[in-house]
Amino acid sequence: MPSEFQKQKLTHLFHTQDLNNDGSLQWDDFRAQAVRMCERQGVDLDSPTFASIQRKLRVCWQELADWADSDRDGSVQLKEYVGFYGMLIDTSMGTSVRRPPSWLGAIAEDLFDLCDLDRSGHIGLPEFQVFLSAYGANDAQAEDIFNTLDRDNNGSIDREEARLIAWEFFVGDNPEDPGNYLFGRLG
């Protein structure tokens, strides 16, 4: 069962993903994230880049819907969302950032690949700004969060840092962990 703090993080993420503000998540919300990311970069919506981002987010949506849409109505409500991630958190007891559960490794890799727009193996500030713009953050907010997440202060986030960030957000229960701000400051 997720703690109240974990529920707060998951509720925050749910609301940042609910781009049409209808109280549920559907494919249209995930597609809108892809549109935001591409528009932020000036990428044409008929381009291979858009198709690639949209494809990655389609997989994320489909996996979420397959597992969390318990009433099979084609949308995921907040209660289903928190329940699904709560179940994943419960299965993570006894794991650690050094030995994360497989579901978390997959999420961390997917998020990293979504952010690493130039395929350099590192996420720089401009890439992170594009990513967070899909969740409603402006450039200044994204820069502030990026600087918090970039623990070694080298100006980029590598895969190892990304795994730690994902662990802190999805499994961690320490309000002081920087990874809690992966999808924006908690409101």
Salt bridges, closest charged atoms under 4 A:
GLU4 OE2 - LYS7 NZ 3.39
GLU109 OE1 - ARG159 NH1 2.50
GLU109 OE2 - ARG163 NH1 3.25
ASP113 OD1 - ARG159 NH2 2.85
ASP139 OD1 - ARG40 NH2 2.15
ASP144 OD2 - ARG185 NH2 2.68
GLU160 OE1 - ARG163 NH2 2.95
GLU168 OE1 - ARG151 NH2 2.29
